[in-house]
Amino acid sequence: MAEMILAESPAIARVNRWWQLGWGLVCMMAISSSQYVWTLFTTPLTAHLNATLAEVQVTFSVLIVLQTFLSPFQGYLVDVFGPRVLLSIGAVLTGLSWVFAAGARSTFELYLTYGLFGGSGTGIIYVGVVGLMARWFPDRRGLACGIVAAGYGMGAIITTYPIASAISGVGYQQTLISFGVIFGVVGLLAAQGMRRPPETQSRTSGPPSLPGMGVGPSMMLSSPIFWVMFVMMAMMSTSGLMVISQMAAFAKDFGVANAMVFGTAALPLALTIDRFTNGLTRPFFGWLSDRIGREQTMGLAFGLEGVAMFVWLSTRENPLLFVLLSGVVFFGWGEIFSLFPSTLTDTFGERHATTNYGFLYMAQGVGSVFGGPLAAWLHEATKSWIVVFSVMIVLDLLAAAMAVAVLRPLRRSKRIANSR
């Protein structure tokens, strides 16, 4: 099979990469609900398991930590054994995480099922698909990574209302079983179409610094550029994951969760709009970064989220503004999943793109701990969401400043050194 791929003409390779983009998009949509619809399960789970919100939210952190901290190893396995086998395993694990979580009788069992199985499965698919698209599209890297990342951000649009309705109608347990089977089957079928790019594909075009080449994880981890990016991604992940994991809780405290907006309850409407803007921002800012530069785009997008969160907090008791501004917040956050992998591959090359991104993606796991249980603990300790939001706003604005004042000069110096 490898010989057949390498023998393909450039015209066939160009056609095939769009099919790869399509299959990758479906794979990402199939796993997105594990993260983005989680908040709908927190209330019934706290009641059924007789647990606190902070205890239940540990599940979310386990999910994201495993999704991210295992990703370097998972990315290596994808590079070695190929995407079809590994992504198939990831789809099955994701589906089983929902099915097994339905029978959890304690928070520990919830951590093992929804957290362990879900984090392992979604991590394989996420890092595998994004890494492959960075290699398939060297000439449109920001756009391609943004499109598949949009599948992860927007996939839950299709499921938010059905899952919310199912929880109300048949309970959260039957909902977990039914949708778990659906997600597992859809992801498994889409994974059968995934392939590695031919070597000639990744060498045809791309950033002039490292076309078709690249350094491995050991050299990347010794570079201060990587660690600046890691800290920035961790800060941005913290603010976004705080909103994702705690939104049902603070909407209830703000008194807007069940308020009617355009004839619909504010919380599920906000979640649906959020999924749309969270997906739209990824290809949009990825496309923009291909044209005006990665760091400039980061500064613009990260600053947008910080300002939006400040206005959102200031108008928190207005149901209409709560819904609309939640969409703006996610429009300023979701692009991290197109900008960071694109910037990383631009900087360190394509050959080890999947494995390298696995290391950077660990920053998402760090953010899940700070944005999940620690944010819930901070709220319980201070009895106020204002403190929590204030911390997140500072992180957003600091990341925006670092993109322009720290990351951009470092990457410019590296380009100059490489050109000598």
C-alpha positions as CSV (number, residue, x, y, z in Angstrom):
1,M,0.0,0.0,0.0
2,A,2.8,2.4,0.8
3,E,4.4,1.8,-2.6
4,M,1.1,2.5,-4.3
5,I,0.8,5.8,-2.4
6,L,4.3,6.9,-3.2
7,A,3.7,6.1,-6.9
8,E,0.7,8.4,-7.1
9,S,0.9,11.3,-9.5
10,P,0.8,14.8,-8.0
11,A,-2.7,15.3,-9.4
12,I,-4.1,12.2,-7.7
13,A,-2.3,13.2,-4.5
14,R,-4.0,16.6,-4.6
15,V,-7.4,15.0,-5.0
16,N,-6.8,12.4,-2.3
17,R,-5.8,14.9,0.3
18,W,-9.3,16.5,0.2
19,W,-10.8,13.1,0.8
20,Q,-8.4,12.8,3.8
21,L,-9.6,16.2,5.0
22,G,-13.2,15.0,4.8
23,W,-12.7,11.7,6.6
24,G,-10.6,13.5,9.3
25,L,-13.4,16.0,9.7
26,V,-16.0,13.2,10.3
27,C,-13.6,11.5,12.8
28,M,-13.3,14.7,14.8
29,M,-17.0,15.3,14.8
30,A,-17.6,11.8,16.2
31,I,-15.5,12.5,19.3
32,S,-16.4,16.1,20.0
33,S,-19.4,15.5,22.3
34,S,-17.2,13.9,24.9
35,Q,-15.8,17.3,25.8
36,Y,-18.4,19.8,24.5
37,V,-21.6,18.2,25.9
38,W,-20.1,17.1,29.2
39,T,-21.6,20.0,31.0
40,L,-25.1,18.7,30.4
41,F,-24.3,15.5,32.4
42,T,-22.8,17.2,35.5
43,T,-26.1,18.0,37.2
44,P,-27.7,14.5,36.9
45,L,-24.3,12.9,37.8
46,T,-23.9,14.9,41.0
47,A,-27.4,14.0,42.0
48,H,-27.2,10.3,41.1
49,L,-23.7,9.7,42.6
50,N,-24.3,12.0,45.6
51,A,-21.1,13.9,44.7
52,T,-20.0,17.5,44.7
53,L,-19.5,19.5,41.5
54,A,-15.7,19.6,42.1
55,E,-15.6,15.8,42.5
56,V,-17.6,15.2,39.3
57,Q,-15.5,17.7,37.4
58,V,-12.4,15.6,38.1
59,T,-13.8,13.3,35.3
60,F,-13.5,16.1,32.8
61,S,-9.9,16.7,33.9
62,V,-9.1,13.0,33.6
63,L,-10.6,13.0,30.1
64,I,-8.5,15.9,28.9
65,V,-5.3,15.0,30.8
66,L,-5.3,11.5,29.3
67,Q,-6.4,12.9,25.9
68,T,-3.3,15.2,26.0
69,F,-0.6,13.6,28.1
70,L,-0.8,10.3,26.2
71,S,-0.8,12.2,22.8
72,P,3.0,12.1,22.2
73,F,3.0,8.3,22.6
74,Q,-0.2,8.1,20.5
75,G,1.2,10.3,17.8
76,Y,4.2,8.1,17.7
77,L,2.0,5.0,17.3
78,V,0.1,6.7,14.4
79,D,3.4,7.5,12.7
80,V,4.6,3.9,13.1
81,F,1.4,1.8,12.5
82,G,-0.6,4.2,10.3
83,P,-3.7,6.2,10.9
84,R,-6.4,3.7,9.9
85,V,-5.6,1.2,12.7
86,L,-5.0,3.7,15.4
87,L,-8.0,5.9,14.6
88,S,-10.2,2.8,14.5
89,I,-9.1,1.9,18.1
90,G,-9.7,5.5,19.2
91,A,-13.2,5.5,17.8
92,V,-14.1,2.2,19.6
93,L,-12.6,3.4,22.9
94,T,-14.6,6.7,22.7
95,G,-17.9,4.9,22.1
96,L,-17.2,2.4,24.9
97,S,-16.4,5.3,27.3
98,W,-20.0,6.5,27.1
99,V,-21.5,3.0,27.3
100,F,-19.5,2.0,30.4
101,A,-20.0,5.4,32.1
102,A,-23.8,4.7,32.1
103,G,-23.2,2.0,34.6
104,A,-20.9,4.0,36.9
105,R,-21.9,3.7,40.5
106,S,-19.2,6.0,42.0
107,T,-17.1,8.9,40.9
108,F,-14.1,6.6,40.7
109,E,-15.9,4.4,38.2
110,L,-16.8,7.5,36.3
111,Y,-13.1,8.5,36.2
112,L,-12.2,5.0,34.8
113,T,-14.9,4.9,32.1
114,Y,-15.7,8.4,30.8
115,G,-12.3,9.7,31.8
116,L,-9.8,6.9,31.1
117,F,-11.5,5.3,28.0
118,G,-12.7,8.6,26.7
119,G,-9.4,10.4,27.1
120,S,-7.4,7.6,25.5
121,G,-9.8,7.3,22.5
122,T,-10.3,10.9,21.8
123,G,-6.6,11.7,22.2
124,I,-5.6,9.1,19.5
125,I,-8.1,10.6,17.0
126,Y,-7.4,14.2,17.8
127,V,-3.6,14.2,17.6
128,G,-3.6,11.7,14.7
129,V,-6.0,13.7,12.5
130,V,-4.4,17.2,13.2
131,G,-0.9,15.8,12.7
132,L,-1.9,14.2,9.4
133,M,-3.5,17.4,8.1
134,A,-0.4,19.4,8.9
135,R,1.5,17.0,6.6
136,W,-1.1,16.7,3.9
137,F,-1.5,20.5,3.4
138,P,1.9,22.2,3.7
139,D,0.7,25.0,1.5
140,R,-2.6,25.6,3.5
141,R,-1.6,24.3,6.9
142,G,-3.5,26.8,9.0
143,L,-6.7,26.3,7.0
144,A,-6.5,22.5,6.9
145,C,-5.7,22.2,10.6
146,G,-8.5,24.7,11.3
147,I,-11.1,22.7,9.3
148,V,-10.5,19.4,11.1
149,A,-10.3,21.2,14.4
150,A,-13.6,22.8,13.5
151,G,-15.1,19.4,13.3
152,Y,-14.1,18.8,16.9
153,G,-15.5,22.2,17.9
154,M,-18.7,22.1,15.8
155,G,-19.5,18.4,15.9
156,A,-21.5,18.9,19.1
157,I,-23.9,21.3,17.3
158,I,-25.6,18.2,15.9
159,T,-25.9,16.5,19.3
160,T,-26.4,19.2,21.9
161,Y,-30.2,19.5,21.6
162,P,-30.8,15.7,21.1
163,I,-28.6,14.9,24.1
164,A,-30.3,17.5,26.3
165,S,-33.7,16.2,25.2
166,A,-32.7,12.6,25.7
167,I,-31.5,13.3,29.3
168,S,-34.8,14.9,30.1
169,G,-36.8,12.2,28.4
170,V,-35.0,8.9,29.2
171,G,-32.4,9.9,31.7
172,Y,-28.6,10.4,31.4
173,Q,-27.8,6.6,31.5
174,Q,-29.8,5.6,28.5
175,T,-28.5,8.7,26.7
176,L,-24.9,7.7,27.3
177,I,-25.5,4.2,26.0
178,S,-27.4,5.3,22.8
179,F,-25.0,8.1,21.8
180,G,-21.9,6.1,22.7
181,V,-22.9,3.5,20.2
182,I,-23.6,6.1,17.5
183,F,-20.3,7.9,18.1
184,G,-18.2,4.7,18.1
185,V,-19.7,3.4,14.9
186,V,-19.5,6.7,12.9
187,G,-15.8,7.2,14.0
188,L,-14.9,3.6,13.2
189,L,-16.3,3.9,9.7
190,A,-14.6,7.3,9.0
191,A,-11.3,6.0,10.2
192,Q,-11.2,3.4,7.4
193,G,-10.5,6.1,4.9
194,M,-7.5,7.7,6.6
195,R,-4.0,7.3,5.1
196,R,-0.5,8.8,5.4
197,P,0.5,11.4,2.8
198,P,3.0,10.4,0.2
199,E,6.5,11.8,0.8
200,T,6.3,13.9,-2.4
201,Q,3.1,15.5,-1.1
202,S,4.8,17.0,2.0
203,R,7.8,18.2,0.0
204,T,6.0,20.1,-2.7
205,S,5.4,23.4,-0.9
206,G,5.2,25.0,2.4
207,P,7.2,27.4,4.6
208,P,10.6,27.9,3.2
209,S,12.5,27.2,6.4
210,L,11.9,23.5,6.7
211,P,10.0,22.1,3.7
212,G,9.5,18.4,3.9
213,M,12.0,18.2,6.8
214,G,11.9,18.5,10.5
215,V,13.5,17.9,13.9
216,G,12.4,15.3,16.3
217,P,10.9,15.7,19.8
218,S,14.3,15.8,21.6
219,M,15.5,18.8,19.7
220,M,12.2,20.5,19.9
221,L,11.9,20.1,23.6
222,S,15.3,21.8,24.0
223,S,14.1,24.9,22.3
224,P,12.7,27.8,24.3
225,I,10.2,28.4,21.4
226,F,8.4,25.2,22.3
227,W,8.1,26.1,25.9
228,V,6.8,29.6,25.2
229,M,4.1,28.0,23.0
230,F,3.4,25.4,25.7
231,V,2.8,28.0,28.4
232,M,0.7,30.1,26.0
233,M,-1.5,27.2,25.0
234,A,-1.9,26.1,28.6
235,M,-3.1,29.6,29.6
236,M,-5.6,29.7,26.7
237,S,-6.8,26.2,27.4
238,T,-7.4,27.0,31.0
239,S,-9.8,29.9,30.2
240,G,-11.6,28.0,27.5
241,L,-12.0,24.8,29.4
242,M,-13.2,26.6,32.4
243,V,-16.1,27.9,30.4
244,I,-16.8,24.6,28.7
245,S,-16.8,22.6,32.0
246,Q,-18.4,25.1,34.3
247,M,-21.0,26.8,32.0
248,A,-24.0,25.0,33.3
249,A,-23.0,25.8,36.9
250,F,-22.3,29.5,36.5
251,A,-25.3,30.0,34.1
252,K,-27.5,28.7,37.0
253,D,-25.8,30.9,39.5
254,F,-26.2,33.9,37.2
255,G,-29.9,33.1,37.0
256,V,-30.0,32.8,33.2
257,A,-29.8,29.0,32.6
258,N,-33.6,28.5,32.2
259,A,-34.4,32.0,31.0
260,M,-36.1,32.0,27.6
261,V,-34.3,33.6,24.6
262,F,-36.0,33.5,21.2
263,G,-38.4,30.9,22.7
264,T,-35.6,28.6,23.8
265,A,-33.9,28.0,27.1
266,A,-30.7,30.2,27.3
267,L,-28.2,27.4,28.3
268,P,-28.8,24.9,25.4
269,L,-29.1,27.8,23.0
270,A,-25.8,29.3,24.2
271,L,-24.2,25.8,23.9
272,T,-25.4,25.4,20.4
273,I,-24.1,28.9,19.3
274,D,-20.9,28.2,21.1
275,R,-20.3,25.1,19.1
276,F,-20.8,27.0,15.9
277,T,-18.5,29.9,16.7
278,N,-16.0,27.5,18.3
279,G,-15.8,25.6,15.0
280,L,-16.0,28.6,12.7
281,T,-13.1,30.4,14.4
282,R,-10.6,27.5,13.7
283,P,-10.6,27.6,9.8
284,F,-11.1,31.4,9.8
285,F,-8.1,32.3,12.0
286,G,-6.1,29.5,10.5
287,W,-6.8,31.0,7.0
288,L,-6.0,34.5,8.4
289,S,-2.7,33.3,9.9
290,D,-1.7,31.8,6.5
291,R,-1.9,35.4,5.2
292,I,-0.9,37.9,8.0
293,G,1.3,35.6,10.2
294,R,0.8,33.3,13.1
295,E,1.7,35.6,16.0
296,Q,-0.2,38.6,14.8
297,T,-3.3,36.4,14.5
298,M,-2.7,35.0,18.0
299,G,-2.5,38.4,19.5
300,L,-5.8,39.4,17.8
301,A,-7.7,36.3,18.7
302,F,-6.5,35.9,22.2
303,G,-7.2,39.5,23.0
304,L,-10.7,39.2,21.6
305,E,-11.5,36.4,24.0
306,G,-10.2,38.4,27.0
307,V,-12.3,41.4,26.1
308,A,-15.3,39.3,25.4
309,M,-15.1,37.5,28.7
310,F,-14.9,40.9,30.5
311,V,-18.0,42.2,28.8
312,W,-19.7,38.8,29.3
313,L,-19.1,38.9,33.1
314,S,-20.2,42.6,33.2
315,T,-23.6,41.7,31.6
316,R,-24.0,38.3,33.2
317,E,-27.6,38.7,34.3
318,N,-28.9,39.5,30.8
319,P,-30.0,36.3,29.2
320,L,-29.8,37.6,25.6
321,L,-26.3,39.0,26.1
322,F,-25.3,35.9,27.9
323,V,-26.2,33.8,24.9
324,L,-24.6,36.2,22.3
325,L,-21.4,36.9,24.2
326,S,-20.8,33.3,24.9
327,G,-20.5,32.8,21.2
328,V,-18.0,35.7,20.9
329,V,-15.9,34.1,23.8
330,F,-15.7,30.8,21.9
331,F,-14.9,32.6,18.7
332,G,-11.8,34.0,20.5
333,W,-10.8,30.7,22.0
334,G,-11.3,27.8,19.6
335,E,-8.6,29.0,17.1
336,I,-5.8,27.8,19.4
337,F,-6.4,24.3,17.8
338,S,-5.4,25.6,14.4
339,L,-2.9,28.3,15.3
340,F,-0.7,26.2,17.6
341,P,-0.3,23.1,15.5
342,S,0.4,25.2,12.4
343,T,2.9,27.4,14.2
344,L,4.6,24.3,15.6
345,T,5.0,22.6,12.3
346,D,6.1,25.8,10.6
347,T,8.9,26.0,13.2
348,F,10.0,22.4,13.7
349,G,9.1,20.8,10.3
350,E,6.8,18.2,9.0
351,R,8.6,14.9,9.4
352,H,7.7,14.4,13.1
353,A,4.7,16.7,13.0
354,T,2.2,14.2,14.6
355,T,4.5,13.2,17.5
356,N,5.7,16.8,18.1
357,Y,2.2,18.1,18.3
358,G,1.5,15.4,20.8
359,F,3.9,17.1,23.2
360,L,2.4,20.5,22.7
361,Y,-1.1,19.2,23.0
362,M,-0.2,18.2,26.6
363,A,-0.8,21.9,27.4
364,Q,-4.5,21.2,27.0
365,G,-4.2,18.7,29.8
366,V,-2.7,21.3,32.1
367,G,-5.5,23.7,31.2
368,S,-8.1,21.1,32.0
369,V,-6.8,20.8,35.6
370,F,-6.8,24.5,36.1
371,G,-10.0,25.2,34.2
372,G,-11.9,22.1,35.6
373,P,-11.6,21.1,39.3
374,L,-9.3,23.9,40.4
375,A,-11.7,26.5,38.9
376,A,-14.6,24.8,40.7
377,W,-12.6,24.7,43.9
378,L,-11.7,28.4,43.5
379,H,-15.4,29.2,43.1
380,E,-16.4,27.1,46.2
381,A,-13.6,28.8,48.2
382,T,-14.5,32.4,47.2
383,K,-18.3,31.9,46.7
384,S,-17.9,34.0,43.5
385,W,-17.5,33.4,39.8
386,I,-16.1,37.0,39.5
387,V,-12.7,35.8,40.9
388,V,-12.7,32.9,38.5
389,F,-13.5,35.0,35.5
390,S,-10.9,37.6,36.5
391,V,-8.1,35.0,36.5
392,M,-9.2,33.8,33.1
393,I,-9.3,37.3,31.6
394,V,-5.8,38.0,32.8
395,L,-4.5,34.7,31.2
396,D,-6.1,35.5,27.9
397,L,-4.6,39.0,27.7
398,L,-1.2,37.8,28.9
399,A,-1.1,35.1,26.2
400,A,-2.0,37.7,23.5
401,A,0.9,39.9,24.7
402,M,3.3,37.0,24.7
403,A,2.4,36.1,21.1
404,V,3.6,39.4,19.8
405,A,6.3,40.4,22.3
406,V,7.9,37.0,23.0
407,L,7.0,34.3,20.5
408,R,7.4,36.4,17.4
409,P,10.9,37.6,18.1
410,L,12.0,34.1,19.1
411,R,10.7,32.6,15.8
412,R,12.2,35.4,13.8
413,S,15.6,34.7,15.3
414,K,15.3,31.0,14.5
415,R,14.4,31.8,10.9
416,I,17.5,34.1,10.6
417,A,19.7,31.4,12.1
418,N,18.4,28.7,9.8
419,S,19.0,30.9,6.7
420,R,22.7,31.4,7.5
